[in-house]
Amino acid sequence: MKISFFGHSDYEPNEEDEDEIIQKIDELVFDNPCEFLLGGIGAFDMFAKKCYLKYKRLLNPNVKLTLVMPCPDRKYNIKGYDDKVYPPLESVPRRLAIIRKNEWMVNESDYIIAYVWHYGGARNTLDIAKRKNKPIFNLALRKYPDFY
């Protein structure tokens, strides 16, 4: 199983969201192997990484976190990741690299965990996931039930 995380860069983490994401991960994965895909940019990505590390440490060591990089020449903080990948984006203009990387992550995923409550890149990615009929858990709907 592969699970991708998407959310807004202006996300503000809290303990209740952390507990809910870890619970959702455990419900989906239990003690099975799983790969999580993460873009590693912005506040929600850092929060998702923290949740993953806690889940791995406390509940399931059979999981791995892969950093999905949109640009091969950019410096990334790879601490905490088990692997890194650069999708086949060589012919994509740099200004579209993150959008195409997100599309690639959606295509590779069996499930999406998100925190999306306003318009922007994360919303566009969630729209792509919906069109592809990917199962989505959007944590933001608890606080913003009318968003979608």
N, C-alpha and C positions, 0 to 999 in steps of 0.2 A: 504494500500500500504506500502511496505517496500523498502527502498533505502539504498544501501551500498556505502560507500566511500572507494576507494583504491588509493594509490599513493606512490611515492618514499619518502623515509626518508630524502633525500637530496633536496627536493623541496624548492624553494625560493618563498615565498608568495609575491603577489603584488595586488594592488587595482583593476586592470582590471580583473584579475582572480576572485577576490572576487565578483565583480559585475556580472560577467558571471555565476558563480555558483549559486548565489542567484536568478538570473533571471531564470536559468534552473530549480531550485527547485520550484519556484513559478509557472512556466509553467507546471510542472508535477503534483504538489500537489494542487495549488491554495489555497482554504481555507478548504480543506478536512483534516481529520485526517491522519497522516502518522507517521511511525516509521523509524528512521534512525539508521543504524547499523554502528558502528565505532570501529576499533581495538585499537585506543588510543595510538599508538606508532609511532613516527617519525614526521617529519615536515609537511607532507601533512595532516596527521590525525589531528594535532593541528590546521592547517589552516581550514580544513573541519568543525571542531568543532566551530571555530570562525564564519564561514559562517552560520552554523546552528543556533547558538545563536542569531545572528543578524536577520536572517529570522524569527525566533520565536518571537523575541521582536517587530519587525516592521510590520510583515505581517500575521503571522498565529500562534496563541498560541495553536492550536490544534495538535501540533506535539510533538514527544518525541524522545530523543536521548538515545540509549542504547549502553553501553560499552560492547563489546564482549571480554571476557577474555580467553586467551589460557591456562593459568596456575592458578589454584585456590590458590596457596600458594605465589604468587607474589603480591607485594604492588602496587596498582594503585591509581592514582589521580582521584577520582570520581567527583570532583567539575565540575559542568556544565552538568553532565549527569542526565537524569531522571530515568534511570534504569541501571542494569547491569545483564549480563547473562554469564554463563559458559556452553558452548556447551558440548554435551556428548563426551568428549575426554579422559575419564579415562584410556582407554587401549592404548592410543597413546603415543609413546615415546616422552619425553620432547623436543627432537631436531626436532620433526615433528609437534609440537603443533600449531605453528603459521600457518604453511601450511594448516593443517586440519581445523583450526579455519576459515581461509579465504575461504576454500571450503564450510564450513558450512554457512558462510555469503552469499556466492553466491547462494547456494541452497535456502536460506530463502528469497532472494531478488526478487523483481519485476523489479528493475532497478538498474544500476550501474553508479555511477559518479566517474570518475577517473582523475588522472594526471599521465600518464605513457608514458615515452618517451625513456627509455633505458631498457636493460635486468635486471632481478632480480626478487625478490619475487612478486612485484606488477605486473610485466609483466606476470609471470606465472599464477597469479590469474586472470588477464584479459583474458588469453588464456582459462582458465577453463570456465569463463563466456561466451566467444564466442562459445565454444563447446556446452554449454547448451542453446544457443540462447537467452541469456539475453540481453535486450536492454542496450547499453552502450553509455554514453556521456564521451568522453575522451578529456578533456580540452587541453591537450598537443598537440593535432593535429593542433591547430591553429598555434603554433610555429614550430612544427615538422611534417608537413603534410605527409612526406614520411615514417614515422615510421611504420605504418601498411598499 
